[in-house]
Amino acid sequence: MKKGIFFQIIVIFITLLSWNLLHLGYEFQKDVFENSVSDSQMMILSMQENTLEQLKSRIEKEDYINEVIIIQDSVIAQTLISNYDLDDSNEILRSYLLPTAMQISFNGRKFQIEQKLELERTLLEYTPEVIHYFDVAKWQSIQNKITILTNGYYIAFGGFIVFMLFISIFFRIHFEMKSNTFWKIFHSSGGHFRKRRKQFFVNSLYICFIPIILNFAIYYALKYFQLLSVEIDYRFFGIELLTIIISSLFAGLALGENLK
């Protein structure tokens, strides 16, 4: 019987480890996509610097915006001269009235379709004084990839719940039924009739908590030693624990009279 409990603990531990790798893989890939959004900056041009200042003060505190930088026309002229080796045209460039630019970088995790539409409505209020440039096609492509990734993650997440319930219930019933002969001998020799139910409860505690504690310890150690760049929401550990507890309850109900 002890070998059976040990085997179940190992199987559940490996399943939980795989489940947590799913969480980490999802968060890691999602971070990659969201960082791509953060790297896609919006550029806004206007001949009126005051308009850009007003726009900046209005949007810079939004949680989906990381940074707003206003670039003076003189800086733009100097950048053109430096980047394109236009020293001979220095005076000509400086004689032109260049627009002031505003550069916006986004929080990739929070800059989604609702936030994009909100920003576009705000920019529309300043038209035609401002012109904005943004790679919408790239942003939309990233959003589509995040949607596909998230849908796949939820399907796999549900699959792990079903698989965990199945193997937990199956193994509990299998090993308990194999021990029927032992418990019959135990009862016939004067053993307490509630001993089996009590042992089932104790074994359930081992099966529920040991794999979870080991997985959490591994995760905590990786975070503590800064070997992991992404995080798992602690609520997922609760979902995993709840899944194992439910499987133990179902196994107990299925065994019914056998536990007496």
N, C-alpha and C positions, 0 to 999 in steps of 0.2 A: 504493500500500500504506500509506503514511504517513497519507493521508487516511482510510483505513479504520480504522486504529488510533485516530486522533484521534476519529473518529465513535463508535467503541465506548467510548472513555473518557468521552465526553460522555453517551452513553446510560446507561452504568452509574452515572456520577456522579448524574444526575438520578433514576435509580431508587433509589439509596442515599439520596439526599436525601429522597425521598418516604417511604422506609422509616423513616428517622429521625424524620420528622414524625409518622408513625404512633406511634412510641415516645413522643414528646413529648406528642402529643394524648392518648394513653392515660394517661400519668402525670399530666397536668394534670387531666383529668376525674376520675381516681381520687382525686386530692388534694381536689377539690371535694366529693366524696361523703364522704371520710374526715373532712374538716373539719366536715361536718354531724353526723357521729357525735360528734366532740369537743364540739360545741356542745350536744348532747343530754345534759344532766347528770342524774345520779341523786340524788334527795333521800331521806334516811333520817331518820326521827323516832323518838325514844325519850324516855321520862320519866327514864331512868337515864343520866346523862352518863358514868359509868364504863364502861358497856357500849359506848358509842360510842367511847370512848378505846381500849378493848381491840380493837374492830373496826378502828379506824383503824391501830393498830400492826401489825395482822395483814395488812392489804391494801395499805397505802400504798407498799410496795416492789415491788409487782407491776409488770411492764413495760407492762401495758396500762392503767395508771392514771397520769394526769398529775398530779392534785392531789386532796388530801382536806382539806376545811375543816370544822371543827366550829363551829357557830354557837350561842352561848349563848342561853338562854331570854330573858335581859334584852335581848339584841340583837334577837331576834324581836319582842318587845313594842315596842321603840323603832321598829323598821321598820314595824310595823302602824300605830303612831301617826303616823309621818311620811308614809307612803304614802296613808293614808286620812283624814288630817286629823282624828284622834281625840283632839285635845288635851283636850277636855272629859271624855274617858273615860280619861284617863291613869291615875288612881289605881285605877279599876276593873280595867283591863287588868293593871296591875302586881300586883294582888291575886290574879289567877288563876295557877295553876301551869301554865305553858306547857312544851311538850316542847323538848328540845335537838335541834337539827338537824345533820345531817352532809351536806355537799354533795360529790359525787364527779364529777370530770371525767375523761374517758377519752382515751387515745391512739387516735384513729380508725383508724390503720393496723393496730393490734394487737388492738383490742377486737372480736373476731369471735365466732362461735357457741361455740367451745370455751371462750373466756375468759368469756363471758356465763354459761354453764352453771356454770363453776367459781365465779364470784362468787355466783350464786344458791344454790349448795350451801353456801357459807360463810354467807350471810345466813340460810339456813334453820336453822343451828345457834343463831342468836340470837333466833329466833322463840319466844314472842310479844313479847319485850322491844323489838324494833325493827320498824318498818313502813317499807317502801321504796316509792318512787314513781318510775317510769321509763316513758317513752313507748316501749313495746315495738313498737307498730305502726310508728312512724317509723323506729326502728332496723332493723326487719325489711325495710321498704321500701327503705332505703338499701343493705342487704346484698344484696337481690335485684338492685338496679341495678348494684352492683359486680360481681355474678356475670355478669349479661348483658354488661356492658362487657368483662370479662375474657375471656369466651368469644368475643365478637366480635373482640377483639384477637388471640387465638391463631389464629383462622381467617384473619384478614388477614395475620398473621405468616407462617403457612404458605403463604398465597397469594403473598406476596412472595418467599419462597424458591423456589417453583416457577417464578414469572415470571422471577426473576433467572437461574436455571439455564437456562431456555428461551432467553431472548434472548441470554445470553452464549454458549451453545453454538451457537445458530443463526448469530449474527453472525461468530463465529470461523470456523466452517466456510464460511460464505458468502464472506467476504473472502479466506480462504486458497484456496478453489477458483477465485476470480476471478484470483488471481495465478499460477495454474498455468503459463500461457503464458510469463510472465516467468521463472519458475524453469527451465522447459525450455530457454529461450534461454541462461540463465545457465549451466546445466550443459553444454550443447552447446558453449559457448565456452570451456570449461575451468574453470569455477567449481568450488569445493570442494563435494563432494556432501553434506557435513554442514552446510553454511552455512544451509540452509533451516530445519533443526531447531533450530539455534542461534538463528536470528532469531525463530523461533516462541517459544522460551523467553524471549528478551529482551522480546518484545512482550507475553508473558503477565505478566511482572513489571510492565510499565507499566500494563497493564489492571487488574491486581490491586491495586496499591499506590497509584497516583495518585488514583483516585476516593475510596478510603478515607482517604488522608491529607488530601485537600481537605475531605471531610465532617467529619473529626475536627477539623481546623483551624477550620472554621466553628463547630462546637459549642464548642470550647475558647474561642474569641474571645467568643462570646455569654455563656459562663459567667464569663470573666475580667472582662468589662465589666458584669457583673451585669444582663444583658438577658434572662436566662432564669431562671425561678423553679423549674423542675423539672429533674431530672437523668436522663441515660441511663446505665444500667448499662454499664460499659466492656466487659463480656463480649459485649454485642450487636455491638460493632464487630468482635470476634473472630469471631462467627457470620457476619457479613456478609463478612468477608475469606475465611473458610473456604468459604463458598458460591461465591465467585468462583474460588477456587483449584480447587475440585471441578469447576466448569464448564470451566475450562481443561484439566484432566486428561481429562475426558470428550471435549472437542473434539479433543485430541491423539490419543486412542484411536480416535475416529471417523475422523479423517483418515488414520491408519495409514500406508500406503505413500506417500501424497502428500507426506509431510514428508521423504522421502528425496531 
